[in-house]
Amino acid sequence: MTHKRSAARSARHAKWGAGLFLLVTLGLVALDLVISYRQVENEAGHQASGLSQLLAERLSSGIHEAGLILQGSNQIPEVQKLLRNGNLNADLQQNLGQKLAKQLQLAPYLSQIEIVDTACQTVFSSNRANPLHAHHNEFCRWLHRMDEQDSNYTAVMHSPAEGGIVLANKLHDEQGNLIGMSTGLINHDFFQDEVSRLTVGEHGEILVLDQRQLIVARWPKISSSNQLDPQSYRPLQPHIVDNHDANQMLFSAPSSFDGSMRLYSIRRTGNYPFEVAVGISRQDFTRYVRDKAWLAIPGWLFVAALTLLALRKHLSNLRQHQQLLRGNERIRESEEQARGILDIAPLALLLVNPRTRRIRHANAPARELLRLPPRDSQENASQELNLPLKLQPVEQWLQENKEVMQQEVELTLEDQSKLWAIASLHSLQGGASPSALIALYDISGRKQLEQQLHESNLQLAEMAVTDPLTRLYNRRHADMVLRDEINRCERYGQTMSIAVFDIDYFKKFNDQHGHQAGDDVLVAVANALRDSTRTTDINARVGGEEFLVIFPYTRLRDANKVMQRMQMALSHTTFPFVEQHITFSAGLTDWRPGDTPAQMIARADKLLYQAKLAGRNIILCDQDNP
């Protein structure tokens, strides 16, 4: 009964919690949508302000550039002469037309330049098709205004035939007297092109207005069939003003064309009588919020469905709780059985926590191999050792989550002693805590035998190429090296020399003093030979008292110097059992194209024989190639 009451109370609490959770999440979704709307509205306001500023700067820059071109007409001599004299001959008129055409090329949006006298009569036009005419009284009043600072003027004309922006600049002669003005016409296409370069969304609007709030340009452009009279345009009527300062006004208002509510940023174009208005449609910048709402509502419904499913499963989990307890008990029993299997295995087996790298369990072979404390008779089989694992590189494997299968490796124990083993490491899945099974098979004895075998093989290899008495190379190795060096000389065209020498009167000395004394002489000669030659030279004992020296990359005269140095070293060597010094006779020759080992040794032997005939203790070189 107590369990039922507890289950009913838990179910009631879960229902109230689920309901409260759904209400809170719904409120958070609504709050997030409101905040998102405010954010996108602020971003749209910043976008409109930035675009209006950019457009105002572009228009101001273009009009200022056109004004500078008009000011440049005051420097044209033909203009000065035309305004002073009232006319020009045909050549000067042609020159003036060409110069004005060059100025128009500097600003393609400037369609024409006219020269006007003080009577407001056009006396010259860059567009010969336009007849000469009188200008509006507004320009005449400005021309005769006695204000030196007011040197240029900008106005807007809405004539269908000559619609555009008219710029005027006063002209003076060299004495500073007013002689007329130059005027220029900027087509409405200039404004329309600048407006069309900006992007304000699919339903946005861009307007360029004059000082009377009449339209100069608009995007999207009005088609010719729906062309409106600028006089019929109704100024924007702000509904909500978000920001108003000296540079701009940011407000919400319906469009005068389609009535759509937009967020407008309106500002002046510097000192020129124009205003630009950039409108971002609420339909565009609230699309993100609408899309977010369409995603948030199904998401909330999905969360609600999951909550109900979780509520439904809660009671089921209560019933499964007892089953889980019984399952845990069976798992513990299985672990006990596994530990028993580990204990009777003949291999060293360890159960380790890979995260903490501590030994949870180790069987008897593992304790003996790793020198761990033996199991106490009172120790429970299920009790964990909880000892740190000090075994490299097994610790590194655990750190890298590496799986190892029967790998021969040298292990380093905690006391820095070494042993060789076949190691395997396998991660065990499942269980309350992570575990890794480590198996070790000691092969230190086998490795020791392998090392002894390797050292024996090295000794055999050395004995195969070395003379056992003098520790110089033997004849077989010297013949092989000589053949390889001759092949190298033939391939690369390099030089090489050899020397064949034997000890003078060695047989007589050996018979007189004994073989042990003769062996000592051979060892002394070998030591002197090693001291006199380079490490790259090949020294070999090829007979009883006969030696062969191979000098790679060495000319004949350099090899001769080496043998003379050895001869000098032996002359200072004395033996306690003999009175005379040890001498030798030698023959030297170098490699010649087409030589074989036998030919080179034959030449050196021949020179050695001649040295003996000449009295011994002589070194003879091959005179054909000194």
NORPE-V350938 format. One record per residue. N is the residue number from 0. PSI is psi as a letter, one per 30 degrees, with the letter a starting at -180 (* if undefined). Layout:
N_PSI, N_PSI
This chain:
0_e, 1_e, 2_e, 3_e, 4_e, 5_e, 6_e, 7_e, 8_e, 9_e, 10_e, 11_e, 12_e, 13_e, 14_e, 15_e, 16_e, 17_e, 18_e, 19_e, 20_e, 21_e, 22_e, 23_e, 24_e, 25_e, 26_e, 27_e, 28_e, 29_e, 30_e, 31_e, 32_e, 33_e, 34_e, 35_e, 36_e, 37_e, 38_e, 39_f, 40_e, 41_e, 42_e, 43_e, 44_e, 45_e, 46_e, 47_e, 48_e, 49_e, 50_e, 51_e, 52_e, 53_e, 54_e, 55_e, 56_e, 57_e, 58_e, 59_e, 60_e, 61_e, 62_e, 63_e, 64_e, 65_e, 66_e, 67_e, 68_e, 69_e, 70_e, 71_f, 72_f, 73_f, 74_g, 75_k, 76_e, 77_e, 78_e, 79_e, 80_e, 81_e, 82_f, 83_e, 84_f, 85_f, 86_l, 87_l, 88_l, 89_e, 90_e, 91_e, 92_e, 93_e, 94_e, 95_e, 96_e, 97_e, 98_e, 99_e, 100_e, 101_e, 102_e, 103_f, 104_f, 105_f, 106_j, 107_f, 108_f, 109_j, 110_e, 111_l, 112_k, 113_k, 114_k, 115_k, 116_a, 117_f, 118_g, 119_g, 120_k, 121_j, 122_f, 123_k, 124_k, 125_f, 126_j, 127_f, 128_f, 129_k, 130_l, 131_k, 132_l, 133_k, 134_l, 135_l, 136_f, 137_e, 138_e, 139_e, 140_e, 141_e, 142_e, 143_g, 144_k, 145_i, 146_j, 147_f, 148_f, 149_i, 150_f, 151_l, 152_k, 153_k, 154_l, 155_k, 156_k, 157_h, 158_k, 159_e, 160_e, 161_h, 162_k, 163_a, 164_k, 165_k, 166_k, 167_k, 168_k, 169_k, 170_k, 171_l, 172_a, 173_f, 174_g, 175_g, 176_k, 177_k, 178_f, 179_a, 180_l, 181_k, 182_l, 183_l, 184_k, 185_k, 186_l, 187_f, 188_e, 189_e, 190_e, 191_e, 192_e, 193_e, 194_e, 195_f, 196_f, 197_l, 198_j, 199_g, 200_l, 201_e, 202_g, 203_l, 204_k, 205_k, 206_k, 207_j, 208_l, 209_a, 210_f, 211_g, 212_h, 213_k, 214_k, 215_e, 216_l, 217_k, 218_k, 219_k, 220_k, 221_k, 222_l, 223_e, 224_f, 225_g, 226_k, 227_k, 228_k, 229_f, 230_f, 231_f, 232_k, 233_k, 234_l, 235_k, 236_j, 237_k, 238_e, 239_k, 240_j, 241_e, 242_k, 243_j, 244_a, 245_f, 246_e, 247_l, 248_k, 249_k, 250_l, 251_k, 252_l, 253_k, 254_k, 255_f, 256_e, 257_f, 258_g, 259_k, 260_k, 261_l, 262_j, 263_k, 264_j, 265_k, 266_l, 267_l, 268_i, 269_b, 270_g, 271_l, 272_h, 273_l, 274_k, 275_k, 276_k, 277_k, 278_k, 279_k, 280_k, 281_f, 282_f, 283_e, 284_f, 285_g, 286_e, 287_e, 288_e, 289_e, 290_e, 291_e, 292_e, 293_f, 294_e, 295_e, 296_e, 297_e, 298_e, 299_e, 300_e, 301_e, 302_e, 303_e, 304_e, 305_e, 306_e, 307_e, 308_e, 309_e, 310_e, 311_e, 312_f, 313_e, 314_e, 315_e, 316_e, 317_e, 318_e, 319_f, 320_e, 321_e, 322_e, 323_e, 324_e, 325_e, 326_e, 327_e, 328_e, 329_e, 330_e, 331_e, 332_e, 333_e, 334_e, 335_e, 336_e, 337_e, 338_e, 339_e, 340_e, 341_e, 342_e, 343_f, 344_k, 345_f, 346_l, 347_j, 348_k, 349_k, 350_j, 351_k, 352_j, 353_f, 354_e, 355_f, 356_h, 357_k, 358_k, 359_e, 360_k, 361_k, 362_l, 363_e, 364_e, 365_e, 366_e, 367_e, 368_e, 369_g, 370_h, 371_l, 372_k, 373_l, 374_k, 375_k, 376_f, 377_g, 378_k, 379_k, 380_f, 381_f, 382_k, 383_k, 384_e, 385_h, 386_k, 387_k, 388_j, 389_i, 390_j, 391_k, 392_g, 393_e, 394_e, 395_e, 396_e, 397_e, 398_e, 399_g, 400_h, 401_k, 402_k, 403_k, 404_j, 405_h, 406_k, 407_k, 408_k, 409_j, 410_k, 411_j, 412_l, 413_e, 414_g, 415_g, 416_l, 417_k, 418_l, 419_k, 420_l, 421_j, 422_k, 423_k, 424_k, 425_k, 426_k, 427_k, 428_l, 429_l, 430_l, 431_e, 432_l, 433_k, 434_l, 435_k, 436_k, 437_k, 438_k, 439_k, 440_j, 441_k, 442_g, 443_e, 444_e, 445_e, 446_e, 447_e, 448_e, 449_e, 450_e, 451_e, 452_e, 453_e, 454_e, 455_e, 456_e, 457_e, 458_e, 459_e, 460_e, 461_e, 462_f, 463_f, 464_g, 465_k, 466_k, 467_f, 468_e, 469_f, 470_g, 471_l, 472_l, 473_a, 474_e, 475_e, 476_e, 477_e, 478_e, 479_e, 480_e, 481_e, 482_e, 483_e, 484_e, 485_e, 486_e, 487_e, 488_e, 489_e, 490_e, 491_f, 492_g, 493_l, 494_l, 495_k, 496_l, 497_l, 498_k, 499_k, 500_l, 501_l, 502_k, 503_k, 504_h, 505_e, 506_e, 507_e, 508_e, 509_e, 510_e, 511_e, 512_f, 513_l, 514_e, 515_e, 516_e, 517_e, 518_e, 519_e, 520_e, 521_e, 522_e, 523_e, 524_e, 525_e, 526_e, 527_e, 528_e, 529_e, 530_f, 531_f, 532_l, 533_l, 534_f, 535_f, 536_k, 537_j, 538_k, 539_k, 540_j, 541_f, 542_a, 543_d, 544_g, 545_k, 546_l, 547_k, 548_k, 549_k, 550_j, 551_k, 552_h, 553_k, 554_l, 555_e, 556_e, 557_e, 558_e, 559_e, 560_e, 561_e, 562_e, 563_e, 564_e, 565_e, 566_e, 567_e, 568_e, 569_f, 570_f, 571_g, 572_k, 573_l, 574_k, 575_f, 576_g, 577_l, 578_e, 579_l, 580_l, 581_k, 582_l, 583_l, 584_k, 585_l, 586_k, 587_k, 588_l, 589_l, 590_k, 591_k, 592_k, 593_f, 594_k, 595_l, 596_e, 597_e, 598_e, 599_e, 600_e, 601_e, 602_e, 603_e, 604_e, 605_e, 606_e, 607_e, 608_e, 609_e, 610_e, 611_e, 612_f, 613_f, 614_g, 615_l, 616_h, 617_k, 618_j, 619_k, 620_l, 621_j, 622_f, 623_f, 624_i, 625_*
